[in-house]
């Protein structure tokens, strides 16, 4: 209910009159939303239900406020190296390979708050696929990064499965191509 009350409290102050620069409401979800209940550990059911509730909430808000120039999106980070996940060992330099550093997630929020995401509404950005995209961008030859079309041609060959998963989110890939150092901008502020 906290997310709902936060939105309702902020609603009167949200700038809703500019279609070219829509207001943004961005939530953080959980990879557990993407997991099937059969594969989760015991006692996680209440948490999974809460994550499904968040997705249902933003879907409903998207429909209810579709004419008011507000977008509702969610970042779904994979496991992140924080005190909550690894206790006092967090950020010790020995995080598991599939864990993200907390600062790696900032680029997702920067994108959803940028002009690139103006027409993204009810998008769930799963970091797992996009971390692979970021890796492929870093390894791609310079001539494959000149345009989104050149990169997608290269990307489709490098990892067809991930390409299929993210092709409808091309604006985010374009953002990553143009702003490869976006996460470091957040850290320097």
C-alpha positions in Angstrom: 0.0 0.0 0.0 3.0 2.3 0.5 3.6 2.7 -3.2 -0.1 3.5 -3.8 -0.1 6.1 -1.0 3.1 7.6 -2.3 1.6 8.1 -5.7 -1.6 9.5 -4.3 0.3 12.0 -2.1 2.6 13.1 -5.0 -0.2 13.2 -7.7 -1.3 16.9 -7.0 2.4 18.0 -7.6 3.1 16.0 -10.7 3.4 18.1 -13.9 0.9 16.6 -16.3 0.5 19.2 -19.0 3.5 18.4 -21.3 3.1 15.5 -23.8 6.7 16.0 -24.9 8.1 15.6 -21.4 5.7 13.3 -19.5 5.8 12.9 -15.8 7.4 9.7 -14.6 6.6 7.3 -11.8 9.3 4.6 -11.6 9.1 1.6 -9.2 11.7 -1.0 -8.2 10.5 -4.5 -8.4 12.1 -7.9 -7.8 13.3 -10.8 -9.9 11.0 -12.9 -7.8 8.2 -11.5 -9.9 9.7 -13.3 -12.8 10.2 -16.6 -10.9 7.6 -19.3 -10.9 6.3 -20.1 -7.4 7.3 -23.7 -7.8 11.0 -22.8 -8.0 11.2 -20.4 -5.1 12.4 -21.2 -1.6 9.9 -21.8 1.2 8.5 -18.8 3.0 8.9 -16.5 0.0 5.2 -16.6 -1.0 4.2 -13.3 0.8 7.1 -11.5 -0.9 6.1 -12.9 -4.3 2.5 -11.9 -3.8 3.6 -8.4 -2.9 5.7 -8.2 -6.1 2.8 -9.3 -8.2 0.7 -6.7 -6.5 3.2 -4.0 -7.5 3.0 -5.0 -11.1 -0.8 -5.1 -10.9 -0.8 -1.6 -9.3 1.3 0.0 -12.0 -0.8 -1.7 -14.7 -3.9 -0.3 -13.2 -2.3 3.2 -12.7 -1.2 3.1 -16.4 -4.8 2.5 -17.5 -6.4 4.9 -15.0 -4.1 7.8 -15.8 -3.4 7.2 -19.5 -4.7 10.6 -20.6 -2.7 12.5 -18.0 0.8 12.3 -19.5 2.2 10.2 -16.7 4.2 7.1 -17.4 4.5 4.1 -15.0 7.4 1.8 -15.3 9.4 -0.7 -13.2 13.0 -1.7 -12.9 13.4 -5.3 -12.0 17.0 -5.8 -10.8 18.7 -9.1 -10.5 20.2 -9.8 -7.1 22.3 -6.8 -6.0 25.3 -6.9 -3.7 23.9 -5.2 -0.7 23.9 -5.7 3.1 20.4 -7.3 2.7 21.7 -10.0 0.3 25.2 -10.7 1.6 25.4 -9.1 5.1 28.7 -7.6 6.1 30.4 -9.3 3.1 28.6 -6.9 0.7 30.9 -4.9 -1.5 33.9 -6.9 -0.4 35.0 -7.5 -4.0 33.9 -11.1 -3.9 30.3 -10.9 -5.0 28.9 -13.8 -7.0 29.1 -13.3 -10.8 25.4 -12.9 -11.3 25.1 -10.2 -8.6 25.1 -6.5 -9.6 26.8 -3.7 -7.9 24.3 -1.2 -6.5 25.6 1.5 -8.8 25.0 -0.7 -11.9 21.3 -0.2 -11.6 21.3 3.6 -11.9 21.4 3.6 -15.7 17.9 2.0 -15.7 16.5 4.8 -13.7 18.4 7.4 -15.7 16.8 6.0 -18.9 13.3 5.9 -17.5 13.6 9.5 -16.4 15.1 10.6 -19.8 13.4 11.9 -23.0 14.2 8.5 -24.5 11.5 6.9 -22.3 8.8 9.5 -23.0 6.7 6.9 -24.7 7.5 3.9 -22.5 4.5 3.1 -20.3 4.1 -0.1 -18.3 7.5 -1.4 -19.2 9.3 -3.8 -16.8 13.0 -3.5 -17.3 14.6 -6.8 -16.4 18.3 -6.1 -15.7 19.4 -9.6 -16.5 19.0 -9.3 -20.3 20.2 -5.7 -20.3 23.4 -6.5 -18.4 24.1 -8.9 -21.3 23.4 -6.0 -23.8 25.8 -3.7 -21.9 28.5 -6.4 -22.1 27.9 -6.8 -25.8 28.1 -3.0 -26.3 31.4 -2.9 -24.5 32.8 -5.6 -26.7 31.4 -4.4 -30.0 33.6 -2.9 -32.7 33.2 0.9 -33.0 31.5 0.7 -36.4 28.8 -1.5 -34.9 27.9 1.3 -32.4 27.3 4.1 -34.9 23.6 3.5 -35.1 20.9 1.4 -33.5 20.4 -0.5 -36.8 24.1 -1.4 -37.1 24.2 -2.5 -33.5 21.0 -4.6 -33.7 22.4 -6.4 -36.8 25.6 -7.2 -34.8 23.7 -8.0 -31.6 21.3 -10.4 -33.3 24.3 -12.5 -34.4 26.0 -12.3 -31.0 23.1 -13.3 -28.8 19.8 -14.1 -30.7 17.9 -15.1 -27.6 18.6 -11.9 -25.6 17.9 -9.9 -28.8 14.5 -11.5 -29.1 13.8 -10.6 -25.4 14.7 -6.9 -25.7 14.0 -5.9 -29.3 10.8 -4.1 -28.4 12.8 -2.0 -25.9 15.1 -0.5 -28.6 15.0 3.0 -27.1 16.8 1.7 -24.0 19.5 0.0 -26.1 19.9 3.3 -28.0 20.2 5.1 -24.7 23.0 2.6 -23.7 24.8 3.2 -27.0 24.7 7.0 -26.6 25.3 7.2 -22.9 27.6 4.3 -22.1 28.9 6.1 -19.0 25.5 7.1 -17.6 26.0 5.2 -14.3 29.2 7.1 -13.5 27.3 10.3 -13.9 25.1 9.4 -10.9 28.0 8.6 -8.8 29.7 11.9 -9.5 26.7 14.0 -8.5 
